[in-house]
Amino acid sequence: MKPLGPIPAGYAAVDGVLAIGGQPVTHWAEQAGKTPFFVYSANHVRQRVAELRAAMPKRLSLHYAVKANPFPPLLSLMTELVEGFDIASGGELEIVRGAGVPLDAVSFAGPGKRDVELEAAISAGITLNLESEGEAARAIAIAEKLGATPRLAVRVNPDFDLKGSGMKMGGGAKPFGVDVERVPALVRTIRQSGAEWRGFHIFAGSQALDAEAIADTQAQSLALAARLAQESDAPLPQCNLGGGLGIPYFPGDTPVDLKLVGDKLAARFADLPDVLADTAFCIELGRYLVGEAGVYLARVVDRKESHGEVFLITDGGLHHQLAASGNFGTVVRRNYPSAIATRFDTPVEEEASIVGCLCTPLDKLADKGGFPRADVGDLVAVFCAGAYGASASPASFLGQGPAAEMLV
Ligand SMILES: *Cc1c(COP(=O)(O)O)cnc(C)c1O
């Protein structure tokens, strides 16, 4: 048997069936009217935000990185919980607009912003995290044409990365951000243009579980922000310290020690250089806020044996949950946390692989895991499905159609 990832805290059985938001998933399957579907738990998200608020210094604002999960009801919930939103495209701009997110709380990062996207963002009063000198020049020219004052920040390509992060976003040659030594000149250009100068965005990596590494990166980011503000001879209204907090997906992963991160950041905040005395700080998080709040549910449509191995064949698959199949940026495939949702309190009885309905051997949700004996009609749950699930999977592949989504 191969181990499964750890099921996140907060999930229990009611009458033997996995419950979310106090109701068994069989209830949510009826509400969805079809399988597969994603359920996102509002309470789970609220609790996660409360834990962060309790651990982090008051001075630190929270932003939500929309690309983790842009489901509109979830965004509406987030407007009650966080101070800002980070988007990465004109498409996400329209989604946050539609969900009623206040646009002056939105910032826009991401390489390759088209002129039409810059125009829409400037018109909406969104802060642009500029990724290059070329993008800055286009933004300034577009604002002039519109007769608008653009709100401009610089995304810095830091000269360090987040150790142990699943995705390195800084350090060395990158398509993201402006290299450190070129930042002061760009800041001067922006301020001379008459734009509203907003500050720095420093994002060094993602999906880290090591609290010491996260704290080190935050300390390095603060030092870099101070140095660049001084060299640019500019005040620093805002500094986005990036994110990086990960969640346990795989066997052996353990949650981030939030208290350690919060205590170390509080100590840094208590000892800031003068140039950062009036700076507003934020972090931007995606998966940490919503990842564990989501569960993907699919129904077993066939049970078969081949060469002595059991396959539970479901109506779901990698077209909805690409990451769980191991095809979204992992080197070695390991099992996400998963379970037979309709037999949630039954002990392990057999080894089985949970697969999807696509005609590819890549379509595997759990490889040789230990499960209770499941049959046609049972529901399987894949956890940690609240981030990079529905919107980060090839839903059109093989014509199976999208999964339903619900916030409960
Ligand atoms: C993707 C991304 C995030 C969110 O990353 P998570 O790992 O989901 O927290 C935050 N900021 C930027 C700039 C990103 O590209």
The ligand as an SDF file (V2000), in Angstrom:
LIG
                    3D

 15 15  0  0  0  0  0  0  0  0999 V2000
    0.1730   32.3770   -7.1650 C   0  0  0  0  0  0  0  0  0  0  0  0
    0.5240   33.5670   -6.4350 C   0  0  0  0  0  0  0  0  0  0  0  0
    0.1210   33.7140   -5.1030 C   0  0  0  0  0  0  0  0  0  0  0  0
   -0.6170   32.6530   -4.3370 C   0  0  0  0  0  0  0  0  0  0  0  0
    0.1580   31.5250   -4.0870 O   0  0  0  0  0  0  0  0  0  0  0  0
   -0.3580   30.4240   -3.0620 P   0  0  0  0  0  0  0  0  0  0  0  0
    0.6790   29.3790   -3.0590 O   0  0  0  0  0  0  0  0  0  0  0  0
   -1.6820   29.9260   -3.5500 O   0  0  0  0  0  0  0  0  0  0  0  0
   -0.5260   31.0940   -1.7330 O   0  0  0  0  0  0  0  0  0  0  0  0
    0.4310   34.8900   -4.4710 C   0  0  0  0  0  0  0  0  0  0  0  0
    1.0890   35.8770   -5.1200 N   0  0  0  0  0  0  0  0  0  0  0  0
    1.4970   35.7670   -6.3930 C   0  0  0  0  0  0  0  0  0  0  0  0
    2.2310   36.8770   -7.0360 C   0  0  0  0  0  0  0  0  0  0  0  0
    1.2390   34.6130   -7.0950 C   0  0  0  0  0  0  0  0  0  0  0  0
    1.6500   34.4910   -8.3570 O   0  0  0  0  0  0  0  0  0  0  0  0
  1  2  1  0
  2  3  1  0
  2 14  2  0
  3  4  1  0
  3 10  2  0
  4  5  1  0
  5  6  1  0
  6  7  2  0
  6  8  1  0
  6  9  1  0
 10 11  1  0
 11 12  2  0
 12 13  1  0
 12 14  1  0
 14 15  1  0
M  END
$$$$
